[in-house]
Amino acid sequence: MAALLIDGLGIPYIPGCPGIIDERADQRGRGFRSRVIWRLLACGLKRIWYKKGKHLAPKITFREAFRRRITPATVTATVVCVLGLAFNIWFAVLNKTGWGVDFNQFYAASRLTGTGHLYDWDALRKVEAENGLEVPVGRLPVVLYGYKILGSLPYAVARPIWMAGNIAALVFFAACWPSTRRWLMAVALACSMPATLVVLFGQDVPFWLMFFTAGLLLMERKRPWSAGVAFSLCLCKFHLALGIPVMLAAQRRWRTWIAAAIAGVGLIASCFLIEGPEWPFRYAKMSHMPAFSPAPERMPNLYGIASWLPWTAATEVVGAVAIVLLLWAACRGGTDLGTAGAAAAACGLLLGHHAYAGDCALLIPLSVLTLQRQGAPPWLKVWAVVLLSPAPVLLLVSQKPFLGQMLIAAFVVTAIVAGRAQPLNRTAPAPAA
């Protein structure tokens, strides 16, 4: 079509050279400018024609295209995904007594949100007993108020919707985390036992990861204010978000930091409107219940490690200061967003005072980036594979959870240091604003 259009105008056609004007056109003098305009228009039409696939020479069938995509790497990745997912589901089936325990907590608490009895243990356990185990709630009123739309539905309907939302959030997290390879994130997600557990137990870790990923993605697209709002939604599990302000400050992303702070303050202020002025005291009272944080010696964080050592509080404080300094150093100097975010998520897991096996899903980005980093030593990549395997969870629930805790903490520190020494790429540091 483009060739006919050009020939009809009497302009020499140069195949394969769009936008180039034949020197003979210059010699004609008269109407040269109009010929240039028509040539550019014709070349534009030619490109559109090719883009639409109208002028593609060899046409291949679906079967041939499918065969071309079947490579040893594709087959291996698919087999690993299937085996990993099958093992994780099998393990979850053996522990099916905990299925939906966290969602039941959110479902029951959302029905009490706004009544002034959200943190009334007697009222909460009565509602929870209708559909499952009795667990103290640990979410802020504004978070649970957002769950009221599910609380208005029957439990049998609300739970599948919640599970579908969890899966969708994990897919978004795996597909959109900056600097990672999607197929590797898919394999890691399928093999991750924490990811399987949070879906079956009905936790909100997938939504936390989705909000965190959205914040990184918006920063990458130069939308700092929207990114700050996305990060503020990590308030749903605020104890895991302690690494976010450190990351933003270290990278001098002040507009994102300010936006997150303003949005976070607004969300916390709305808690007083929802649950009344006394909710912080009631929340603090419930958080000190033994059932609120059972088995701290199995937590994959500094608090869990310190529980095995003398001077527990002092050990945790010293370790927390060291982790914050490590995160600050890792995020300085133009570190890419994927690496900085992975370090912030992993350090947030260690700094949080309340975490269990399902929260280890926060280690997926750091493990994946370690695997795809060309300069990383082989032993560190093997360590990353171990972190993506069921080994850490099995150690945390064994008779020696300290081994699992040290395996996780030591990997986070080592991987961050190695990532600092062998960065994926260097970007210009964010300007102060």
Residue, then its C-alpha position, 0 to 999 in steps of 0.5 A: m500500500a505504501a509503495l503504491l501511494i509513493d509511486g502514484l505521486g511520482i516520488p522514487y521509492i527506496p525499499g527498506c529506507p523509510g524517511i530517506i529522500d532520493e537526491r533526484a527529488d532535490q534536483r526537480g526543485r518544483g514541489f520538493r517540500s510537498r514531496v518531502i511531506w508526502r514521503l514522510l506520510a507514506c513511510g508512516l503508513k508503511r510502518i503502521w501497515y507492518k505493525k498491524g501484521k498485514h505485510l508479514a511474509p511467513k505466517i505460522t500456525f499456533r502449533e508451530a509458535f507453541r513448539r518454538r516456545i517449548t525450550p529446555a528452560t521452559v520445560t524445567a521451569t514448568v516442572v519446578c513450578v508444578l512440583g513446588l506447588a504440589f509439595n506446598i499444597w500437600f504440606a498445607v493439607l497436613n495442617k489444614t486445621g489452620w486454613g482460614v484462621d486469619f481471614n476469620q479474624f478479619y471477617a469477625a473484626s470487620r463486623l465489629t469495626g465502628t461499634g466501639h467494641l473492635y478490641d473487646w476480646d469477649a465480643l470478638r471471640k464470640v463472633e469468631a467462634e461462629n466460623g473458626l478459631e478464636v484469635p486476637v485481632g492485630r489490625l488498625p480500625v481503618v484497615l478492618y473498616g475496608y474489610k467491611i464489604l466482605g463482612s456483610l457477605p456470608y462467610a462461605v462467599a467472602r472467603p473464596i473472594w478473599m482467596a481470589g484477591n490474595i492470588a491476584a495480589l501475588v500475581f501482580f507482585a511477581a509480574c511488576w517487581p522492578s528489575t526482576r525476571r518474571w519467569l524467575m519470580a513465577v517459579a519462586l512464587a510457586c515454590s514458596m511455602p510462605a506464599t502458599l500458606v498465606v493464601l490458604f490461611g487467609q492472611d493479608v501479606p499478599f496485599w502488603l506485597m501488592f501495595f509495596t510493589a505498586g509504590l516501587l512501580l510508581m516511583e519508577r514511572k516518576r510519580p512520587w506522590s502517588a507512590g507515597v500513597a501506595f506505600s502508606l497502604c502498607l499500614c495494613k501490616f505496619h510492623l513490616a513496613l519499618g524499612i520503607p521510610v529508611m529506604l526513601a530517606a536513603q535515596r532522598r525521595w523526599r516527595t514520596w516520603i512526605a506523601a507517605a507520611i501525610a497519607g499515613v497520618g490521615l489513615i491513622a486519624s480516621c481510626f479515631l473517627i471509626e472506633g473512638p478516642e480510646w482505641p489506642f489503649r484498647y489496641a495496646k491492651m489486646s496486643h499484650m495478650p499471650a495469644f496475640s504473639p504466641a511462640p516468639e521463639r519461632m519468629p523469623n526476626l530479631y525479636g525471635i533470635a533475641s528470645w534465645l539469648p540473654w539481655t533480650a531487649a538490648t540484643e534486639v535493639v543493637g541488632a535493629v540499629a545494625i540492620v537500619l545502618l545496613l539498609w541505609a548503606a544498601c539504598r545509597g548511591g543510586t541503587d536500583l529500585g528493585t534491589a532497594g525495595a527487596a532490601a527494605a522488605a527483607c529488613g522490615l521482616l527482621l525489624g518487625h516485632h511480630a512475624y511468622a512463617g508466612d511473612c517470609a514471603l517478603l524474602i522472595p524479591l531478595s532471593v530472586l535478585t540474588l539468583q539473577r545477579q551475575g556477579a554473585p558467588p555460586w554458594l550465595k545463589v545456592w543459599a538463595v535457592v534454599l531460602l525459596s525452598p520449604a527449608p526455612v519454614l520447616l526449620l521454624v516449625s521444628q524443634k530447633p527453630f533457631l537454625g531457621q532464624m539464623l538461616i534467614a537473618a544471615f542470608v538477608v545480611t549477606a545478600i544485601v552486602a553482596g548486592r551492594a558489591q555487585p549491583l544489577n545496574r547503577t542509576a542516578p540518585a534521586p534528586a532532593a525534593 
